[in-house]
Amino acid sequence: MLDPNLEEQELLADTFQRDHSGLTRAELVAAWLDTAGFLLAVAVLVLIRPPHGFSLAATLASSAVLVVAARVEFDTPFGYTVPVQLGFVPLLFSAPVAVVPLVVAVALAIARLPEVLVGEVQPSRLLQTAGNSWFAVGPAAVFALTGVEPENAGAGLLLAALAAQFGADFAISSLRFSTSRGARLRSQLRDAWVYGVDAALTGVALVVAESTHDHPLVPLALLPLLGLIALFAKERHERLASLIELNNAYRGTALVLGDVVEADDGYTGEHCKSVVALALEVGAAMGLNAEQRRNLEFAALLHDVGKIAIPKEIVNKPGKLNPEEWTLIQTHTTEGQKMLDRVGGFMHDVGIIVRSHHERWDGKGYPDSLAGEDIPLEARIITCCDSWNAMRTNRSYRKALPPAVALAEMRANSGTQFDPRVVSALLRVVEESGELVEADTSPAAATSAQDQAAERPDVTVG
C-alpha cells in the first residue's frame, strides 16, 4: 500500500467518496449485524468475567489516548487504519477486560464526532463503530477465558492475545467488506500490512501499560508520538488524494479525446465505443487484471484517434485505397501513439497498445511487424474486436457483413491475423450475446468473407 496498484487506487477513490455519503443498504445491513454480534460478545464476556475494581485515572488516560489515536487515520483501500494500539494496550491493563471492547467502541465514536458535526462524515457512518471495535473482543476473550489479568500474563499468553486481536479483526472486517462491497479475499490480504503497524506499536504500548498501576497518567506520554504519526498520516493522505486526482485527470483527457474523435468523424467515434464494450467483455473472459482492463478500455476507445490526422476523403473513401492512400492511413497507429505520449502518465502505456492494434499474429501487420506474444495482449484483443465490429457495421465501402460471414472470417484468420485464444474468447462472448444464433458457417460463407475482404485491405481491421 505504500505504492498502491490500480485496483487499490480505485478502492481508495471509492472509500473517499463513501465517507461523504450515507451507508448503502448492504453497508447498513452489515453494520447492524456487526453491532448485534458485538453487543452479544460483550454480554458474554461480562457473564464470564464480571467487572471488578479498576484504576479510573489510568482508564481515563488510556481512553483519551485511544480517542486521539483513532483520529490519526492512515488511508487503506477499504477505509483506514489507526494506531489505536498505543491506547488499547494500556486500557486493557487498566480497565476490566470484559468491558474494554465497549470502552473502545465509545472512544472510536467520540473520535469521529467532530467530522460528523461539521458535515464531513454522514451520521449513519457512526453505526460502523461497533464493527471497527471487534479487534478488542479477541484479547478480552483470551484473558476472560483464562482468568489471568493482563499484567500477570506471560509472553505466551500475550502473544495469544495479540493473535486473537488480529484474527477477530480480520475475520469480521473481511466478512463485512465481502458482503457490503464485494471485496475479494486476495484484495483484503494485500491490506494485511496494517497488522504489522499494530505489532510494531505493541512493544511500546506494553512498556507503558505495565507502568499504569504505579503511574496512572503515564499513557498521556504517548501523545507526542501520536502527533508525529499524525504528520505522516496527513502527508500520506495528501499524496494518495493527489494520485487519485492525477489519474482522474488522465481519464478525463482520454474521454475528451474520445469526444474529439467522435466529433471529427461520427462513424469512427461510434465504432470506437462499440469496440470498447466488446473488448471489455473479452478482457473479462480472459481474466485481465485491473490495470490491463483500464489500459484496454482506453486503448479501445482511442485506437483510431490517429485518424484525426488523416484526410477524411481517404478515411471515408468508397472502394479500394491506392498504395499511397494505404501508406498514409497506416500512419494513424503511430500518430495515435504520439498524441497519447503527450498526455503522459498511464496514457503512455495506452499509446503502445494503440500503436500495435494493427499488428498481426503472423507478423505481417504494421507498423512494427510484431508477431505472436510480442504484441501486447490488449492490442490483440482490440484487433479482434475492432475487426468483428468493422465487419458487422455498415461502412462507406460496403454494407455490414452477416454474422455467418463475419464468423467465417474470424475463424479463417485465427492463427494468422488473430491470436487464436482471443478469437475463442471473442466468439464465446458473441455467442452468449445471441448474435450467432442464425450464423451460417458453411464453406460458401467463408468464401464470401474472403471475397469481401479482398475489396479493401482494412476490411477486417477497421
Secondary structure by P-SEA (a helix, b strand, c coil): cccccaaaaaaaaaaaaaaaccccaaaaaaaaaaaaaaaaaaaaaaaacccccccaaaaaaaaaaaaaaaaccccccccccccaaaaaaaaaacccccaaaaaaaaaaaaaaaaaaaacccccccccccccccaaaaaaaaaaaaaccccccccaaaaaaaaaaaaaaaaaaaaaaaaaaccccaaaaaaacaaaaaaaaaaaaaaaaaaaccccccccccaaaaaaaaaaaaaaaaaaaaaaaaaaaaaaaaaaaaaaaaaaacaaaaaaaaaaaaaaaaaaaaacccaaaaaaaaaaaacccccccccccccccccccccaaaaaaaaaaaaaaaaaaaaaccaaaaaaaaaacccccccccccccccccccccaaaaaaaaaaaaaaaaccccccccccaaaaaaaaaaaccccccaaaaaaaaaaaaaacccccccccaaaaaaaaaaaacccccccc
